[in-house]
Amino acid sequence: MAIEGGEEMLTPAQIAARRGKLTASRVACLMTADVARIMQLYLELTDDPAFVPEDLSDVWPVRLGEVTEQLQCDWFEEKNGLVVSRRGEVVVHPEIEWAAATLDGWVEE
């Protein structure tokens, strides 16, 4: 089971691993047909200098996730007796090199 993280406070290594990839958190704008957000996604994925990253510092769900993600994974481990590994790992699809996900955690089943 994989749980994917959003754009919140990624490390430089995670940002580098995600560069040019369509990730699960980025695909939402495609589903809503929000033209402005789709254009921003295009600019980001093509490394266009016009791209300006969205400021998520004042978005409550993002900030809450930042401070509780570790706790949530730890709690899940404790309550279910399962190990949550691969926390924060960027996983690229094995056959589709432009598709990726940043895991909050991974549980072997």
Secondary structure, DSSP 8 states (H G I E B T S, - for coil): -EEE--STT--HHHHHHHTT-EETTTTHHHHHT-HHHHHHHHHHHTT-TT------TT-HHHHHHHHHHHHHHHHHHHHHT--EESTT-EEE-SS-TTEEEEEEEEE--
